[in-house]
Amino acid sequence: MTALNRRRYSLLKFLALLSQIRWYNVLLLLIGQYLAALFVFEPSNSWQSTLSDTGTHLTIWSSAFLLVFGFLINSFYDLETDTINRPKQTAFERLVSQSTSLRISVLALIVGLLMAYTVSWRGLLFYGFYAFLLWFYSHKVRNIPLVGHFSAAIIGLLPFFGISVYHQYLSLHTLAFGGLIGLALFSRELLKDLLMVKGDTVMGKSTAASEFGGDQVRLALIISSGIAWIPAFFTQQWFGFYAQLGMLLMLVLLSVANTLTLGAKSLRGLRWAHLCYKVVLVIGILTIPFL
């Protein structure tokens, strides 16, 4: 293999690793936490003051490294299912061997916990518990219908709770907004059951789609998008104009995504709905500065 081909192969392996760690989700987590720290948890401080706080950076990056650990562990447990559901993407990701992925996951775990310990021993306890939940979710909880979906939503919100505790900031309006994000995460997990039903069925995994049927899952998604409007309506006075606009866009897209899911006759329609969920989360992150 020539030097040029080796460089290309190394680049492909790096891109495969980025795909395994779901870099998109890790990046959203980082951006969301920094926006929350700058605009919500320390609004009276200058940017320089917040950005010069070492504890803020360590807390945020600790959760990011632990999320990398979580995605790599999840990829390890779901390899056979993903091979059926996403054969091309999984084949590409397998350019990085399982042993390499596991070593990187352990390294990410150690780095994340060391960063948390540098902040405080309480931080180590919290993020150690977060790391345990990430592993336990992939190992045991993921395939328990509804429990796994709720767990995924809670785990997705935990890093934001961690950074808010570090800054000693909790309020009703941030909890209400977090509830909306949590509902979007929960609904997305239900949608992923429909997307992954083929592989889950072949592997004998118990999911909401296999237990209750695809039509019932679609109905649950429609109901969840309807329910989401109720607390948003009663809490709108807690938010400024731009925050209300961001939440309105999220609610509309949630309704569109679940309507697409209801009418989807193939995986292509479900993928469009899943794309809507990704946009919902991006809008949620961009709304944070206006809370």
N, C-alpha and C positions, 0 to 999 in steps of 0.2 A: 504494500500500500504506500503510495507516494505521500510526501508531506502535505500536499494540498488536500488529498483525499482524507488523510487523517484529521486535518483541521475541520473539514466538512462533516466527517463522522462525529467528531467531538461536539460540533455545533448542534447536530441533530440530536445527540444524546442530551445536551443541555436543554434544548427545546422540549424533548420528551419528559425531562425531569420537571420543567415548568408546568407542563400539562398535568403531570401526576400531582403536583402540589396545589393545583387549581389556583394559579397565580392571580387570576382575576378576583377571586374571593379574598385572597390575602391582601391584595392591593386595596380593595374596598374597605376592608377592616382597618388598615393603616390610615387611609384617608379619613374615614369616619371618626376614628378616635382622635386624630389630630384636630379635626374641625370641632369636635366636641370640647376638647381641652382648650382650644383657642377662643371659641365663641360662646360656649355654654357654661363650662365649669369654672372658668376664670375670666369672665367678661370684663372685670374691672382692671385686670392687669394688661400691660402692653404685650404685644407679640414677643418682643425681645425677652421679657421676663419669663413668659411661659416656655418659650423655645430654649431658654438657657437653663431651665430646670432639668437636671439630669434624671431625676426620678420619673418625670413624665415620659421621657424618651425610653427609659428602661422598661417602664410598665407597658407602654404601647408595643414595643418590639418584643417583649416577652410573650405577649399574647399572640403576636404574629408567628414567632418561631414555633410556639406550641400548636398553632393551627396548622402549620406545615407538617408537624409531627402527626396530627390527627388525620390529615388528608392522605398521607403516605400509609398510615396504618389501615385506614379505610380501603385504600386501593389494594393493599395486601389481602384483606379479608374478602373483597369483592372481585378478585381477579377472574374467577371462573364465570361469575354472572356477567361481568363487564365484557368478557370475551364473546358472549352470546349477544348481548344488547348493543355493544359498540365495538364490533370486531376490528374496524380500521383504526380507530383511535387507540384501542387497547394494544394492538400490534405495534403501533408507533411508540406508545409509552413503554413497551417491553424492550425497547432499545436499551433502557436502563434495567439491569438485572434486579431481581427481587432482593438479592443479598446487598447490593449497593443501595437500593431504596431503604432497606431496613437500617443499614448503617447510618444513612443520612437522617432517617427519622430519629434514631437514638441521639445523634449529634444535635439535631434541632431541639429535642427534649431537654438535653443537658444545658444547652445554651440558654433556652427559655427559662429554665428553673434557676440558673445562676443569675440571670438578669433580675428575676423576681426577688431572689435572696439579697441581691445588692441593694434593693430598695428597702426591704425590711423582712423580718421573719414572718410577719403576717402576710406579706405579699407572697412569700414562698408557700405558705399554707394554702392561700387562695388559688394560686396558679398551679400548685401541685394537685389540688382537688379538680381544677379545670382539666389538667392533663389526664387525670384518672377518668373523668367523665368522657373525654374524647376516646380513650381506649375502650372503656366499658360500653359506650354507645356502639362502636364498630363490632365489638366482640359478642355482645349479648343483646342489647336493647334495640338495635336497628330493625330487627326482624319481628318485633312485637307490634302488631297493628295498633295505631293511634298512640300508644305509649312511646314508640320510637319517633313518631312525628312530633309530638309535644317535646320530647327530649331534644331533638335537633333544633327546634325553635329556641328553647331555653339556652342550650349551649351556644347558639349563635349570638345571643344577647349578653352572655356572661362577661366577655371582655369589656363591653361598655359599662357594665355595672362595676367592674374592677377599677377602671380609670375614674369613674365618678366617685367611688369610695376613696381613692387616693387623693382626689381633690376635695373630699368632704362636701360633696354636692349631691343632693337628691331633691327632687321637686315633683309635684303632681303632673305638671305639663310634660316633663321629660318621661315620666313613667307612662303617661297616656300615649305619647308618641312611640315609646318602646313597645307598647302593646300592639300598636298598628304594625310595626315592623315584625313583631313576633307572629302576628296573624298571617302576614305575607309569607314568612318563612315556613310556618306550619302548612299553609295551603300549597306552597311549592313542593314540600315533601310529599303531599298527597298526589300532586301531579306527576312527580317522578315515579311513583308507584305505577301509574298508567304507562309511562314511557318505558319502564324496565320490566313490565309484567312478563314478557316472554322469557327472559333469562331467569327471573325469580321463580316462575312456574317450573321450568326445566330443572332448576336446582332444588326444588321443593321448599322454597322459602315462603314463610307466611307473611303476607302483606295485606294492606287494606283492600287492594284490588282483588287479591285472590280470596280473601275471607268474606268480603261483602259484595264483591262484583263491581265491574267498571261503572255501571250505571249509578250505583249508590255513591261511589266516590265522586262522580261528576255532580250528582245532586248535592253532596256535602260541600263541594267547592262553590256552587251557586249560592247555597245558604250562607256560607262563610263570608262571601263578598257582600251579601245583603246585610248581614249582621255588622260588618265593619263600618257601615255608614252610621249606625246608631250612636256608638260612643263618640265618633268624630263630630256628629252634630251637637251633642250635649257639651263637648269640651272645646268647641271652636272659639269661645270667648277667651280662652287661656292663651291663644296664639295671635301673633301679628298677621298682617295681610299676606306676606310672602310665605310664612309657614302654613297658613290656611290654603294658599294656592298650591303649595307642594303636596300637602295632604290630599287635596281634591284630585290632583293629577294621579296620585298613587291609587286612590279609591276607584277612579274611572278606569285606570289600566287594570286593576285587579278584576273589576267587573268584565272588562273586555276579554282578559285572559281566560276567565272562567266560562264566559260565553263561547269563546273559541273551543275550549275543552269540551263543552256540552255538544257542540256541533261537529267535532272532529271525527272524521271517518278513517283516518290513517295517522301514522306516526308524524307525518309532516305537519298536520294541523296541531298536534300536541306540542311539537317543537316550536311552532309560532307562539303558542300560549306560554311555553317556558321562556321564550325570549322576552315576552311581556313582563314576566316576573323579574327577569334580570334588570329590565329598565325601571321597574318599580323600586328595586333596591338602590339603583343608582340615584333616582330622584329622592329617595329617602335620605341617602347620604348627603346630597346637595342641599337638602332642606335643613340639615342640622344647624348651620350658622344662624338661621332665622328663628330658632326656638326661643 
